[in-house]
Amino acid sequence: MSARMTEIPSVSAGESDGLAPYSNELSWPEGMAPFKVVDDGTQGDPYAHYEWMRENAPVLRAHSPVSDVWFISRYDDVRRAMRAPKVFSSQVVDPVPLTFLTLFDAPNHTRLRQVVAQAFIPKAIARFEDRVRQNAEKYLAPMLAAGGGDAVDDYAIPLSMSTISALLDVPAEDFDKMKFWSDETFSYFGRLARNAQGTGTDEQSTFEFFAYLKDTMERLYREESDSVGGHIARMWKDGLLSEKEAKELCAFVFVAGHDTTTILLANAFRVFSEQPGLLDRIRRNPDDANLFVEELARYRGTVQRASRITTEEV
């Protein structure tokens, strides 16, 4: 996880300020680039970095154009930080620019989480299980017939997008447009909240996406839809959410819902290719599939960093 220390000024490399040296000033193993705030492609498989950081720099200082960023890599340290939200705050931007749950602390986080949580209880999700299974088979069949394919483009993306679209009751016939809007919204979020570079078009595309979702929620409210999108629409119309909160919360559920699942599905293909014996085991013991999914989320999780900003010196 990363924690940005607002009270620590940036200093040039090599300048002594009594704090730990920057990542690029450390003696990393041969062939391993220094760990960076924004990945340039060298951290696509970061586990060797994590291992070295845990042993040699468990509180790693890195430079960004805005402020210093500190990466905490040891389990006990991360757990302690996650359990101290008053010190390690999720609200890294103030005021919060978008109604994305990952940018809020309590009580707003609690209020917004309650809006969507009841729509994701097992009973609500069970209504979509058959549809998800049908889509899983539909997207897998052409790959089997062709003897292979792209696990991400041909399977993970369409399956995850069709699933979150069904949960929200948002039409997803135009996968390319929805994927583009989703990626642009994620880029806009990253630029506002994570100091990422952005695409140059992400703000305009994001607001087009918000307008589309507003029209969709108007329809869902009229139809009394029992989907997640319909639930958010009713909260908006009942005055429990503002229009801005409703649009942005709906966008957050869509982007977070399909992006993380896409990565997890892709990682499943990767693990099976690396350890084919696991696939044979699941064929022999189908109940082990649930165990595999739980372990996959731990072993090759979809989210590598959780950002926090400290409210006091730590």
N, C-alpha and C positions, 0 to 999 in steps of 0.2 A: 504494500500500500504506500501511498505517498502523502506527505503532510507538508504543506507550504507554511513556512515560518515568516509571518509578515513583519516581524520586528528585526529580522536579520537582513542587513543591506547586502546587495551584491558587491563583490570585490573582484578585481582582475586576478587572473590565474597567477599563483605564486605569491600574492600579497598576503602577508600574515595578519589575521584578525582574531587569532585565538580559537578558531573553530576548526573542524575537521577539514582536510584538503578536499578539493573538488574531485569528482569521479575521474575526470581526464588527467588528474595529477597523480593518480594511484598507479601502482605497477601491476597491471592486469596480466594474466597468463598470455603467453604467446598465441596469437591467432584469435584472441578474444578482444573485441573493441570495447572501450569504456562504455558503461551503461549510460544511456541518455534519457532525457525527459521525453523527447519526441523521437520515436523509433525511425531510423533511416533504412530499415531493412535488415540490420544486424541482430535484431532481437526477436526475430520471428519464432525462434525456438529458444526461449530465454532461460531454460532450466539450469544450464551450466552457469549462466550469470548469477542466478539465484543462489546456487550452491556456493559459489565463490564469495558472494556478498554475505551470506550467513556466517561464513567462517572468518572473513577478513574485513568486512565493512558493513556490519549489521544495521548501522545508521549511516546511509550513504548520502552524501551531499552532492547535488548536481545543480548546474546553472541553467536558468532560463532567462529570456529577455525581460521578464516581468519581475521575477524574484527567485530566490533559492528554493529548491525543492529537495526534500529529504525522503529517501526511500527506506522504509522499515521492512526487513525481510524475514526476521525470526518469528516463528509462530506465536510464542508467548507475548512478544512485543505488539504484534498486530492485534492479537486478541484483546490485550489490555487497552489498546487505543480504541478499538471498535466498541468496547464497553464503557467508554468515557466520552459520550457525545458532547458534553458541556465543554470539554477541553479540545477534543478532536471533532470539530464541527463539519457537517456535510455541506453547510451553506458557504461554499467557497467563493461565491459572488454575492455581493450585497449592493442593491436589492437583487433578488433572484429574478433573472430575465425570462425564464420559461417555467411552466408548471410541470417540471420533471421531478419525480419523487426523489431521485438521487441528489437533488440540490436542496432538500429541505431537512431541517431538524424538527423535533416536536415543538409546538403542538400542530403545526401545519402538516408535517409529514404524517402524523397520526390521522388527521382529518382526511387528507387526500387518499391515504392508504385504505381507509375504511370504505371509501367510495368504490374502489375497484376490488377489494378483497372478497366481498360477498359474492361477486360475480365469478370468482375463481375457486369456489369451494368444490369439493369432489362431486357433489350432486349436480351442480351446474355444468361442470366440465363433462360429466358422463353423457350428457345429451349429444355431445359432438364426437364421441369416441368412434362410432361406426363410420362417420364421414371422414375422420382422420385416417382410419384404417383403409377405407376405399381409395382415398387419395394416395396413401403410401403405396398401395399395390399398383395404382394407375401410373405413377411416375417411375416405379421400379421396373414394370413390365417391359417398356421399350429398351431399357438398359440391359436387361437379361436377354432379350431377343437379339440385341446387337452384339452381345458378348462383352459389354462394358460401356463406359461413358464417363462423363465428368460428374463426379459425386456431388459437387457443389452446384454447378449450373443446371444439371439435368435432374437433380433429386432434392438436395437439401433446401435450396432457395424456393422452388415452387411448392414443396411440401410445407415448409414453415410459413410461407406467405399465405397459402390457401387456408392453413389452420388458423392463424391469427385473424385473417379476414373473416372466417366463419364465426369466430368467437365475438368479434366486434360487429358482425353483420355489415361489413364494408365490402362492396364488390371488388373483386380482384381479377377480373377478366384480363385487364391490361397489366400484366406482370411488369413489363418494362417500365411503364410510367410510375407504378406504385413503388417499384424498387428504386427508381431514380429519385422520387420524392423522399423516400425513406433515407437513402444515403445522403441526400442534401440536407435533410433535417438533422441527421446525426452530425454532419460536418458543421452545421450552424451551431448546434449545441456545443461541440468541441471548441469552436472558435470563441464562443461567449464564456464558457465555463472552464476550459482546459488550456487556453492559450494556444490552441492548434491554428494552423495556417488558414484553413477554410478553402473553398473552391472559387470564390469570386462571384458565384451565382447562388450560393446556398441560402442567403436571406430571402431573395425573391422566390425561389422554389419552395422554401419552407412556408411562406405566407400563402402561396398557391395551394399547398397541401392543407393548411389550416382552413382555407375557404372551402375546399372540397369536403373536408370533414364536417364543417358547420352545416353545409347543405345535406350531407348524409344523416347527421343527427336530427335535423328537422324532419326528414323522412322517417327515421326510426321512431321518433316521438309520435308522429301521426299514426304509424302502424302499430304502436304499442309493442315494439319489439322487446323480447325478453333476453336479448343479447347483452354483452358488456357495453357495446355502443349505445343500445337503447337505455340501459341503466344510467349511463353518464348523461344521456340526453334528458332523462326525467329529472335527474339531480339539477341540471341546468335550468330547466323550465320551472322547477319548483323553488328556485331561488337559492339552492344550497351550493351551487357553483356559479361563478360568473361565466359569461360567454367565453372570455379568454381562457379561463381555467379549463372549461369543458373541451375546447378545441385542442389545447395543448396537452391535456391529460390523455385524450383519445390518441393523439399523435405519439405520445410517450409509450402507451401500451402497445401500439402498432409497431413502432421501431424496436423497442426493447423486446417485444414478444417474438418477432421473427428473427432478429439479428442474432440473439444469443442461441436460439434453437438451431439456426443454420450452422453456426460454428460447432455446436455440440454434435449434430448429425455428421458433419464433415469429419470431426475428430473420431467419431465412431468408426467410419470407414478407414481412417488412418490406423487406428489401433488394431482393427481386424487384419489390415494388410501387414502390419508389423508382427502380430501374434495370431496367426490363423487358427491356432489351437483353441482359442476362445470361441470362435464361431462353431467349431465342431462340438465344443462343450455345451453351448446353448442349444444346438440342434438336438443333442441327446437329453438335455435337461432344460426345457423351455422356461421353467420357473426362474432359472438363473438370469434370464434377460433383465428382470427387474434389478437384480444385484449388479449386473453389468452397467446399467444406466446410472445407478447411484455412484458406483466407483468411477465411472467415466467423468462424472461431474466434478469429482475430487481430483482425479489423476490428470485429466486434461480439461480443466475448467474453461469456461468461455470468457470470463472477465479476469484479466491479469492484474488490474490495479483498481483500488478504491481510493479516491482522492478525499483528503480532509484538509482543513485549515485550522491551525492551532489558535485558540483564543487567549492563550497565555504562554509564557516561556515554559519549555518542557525539557 
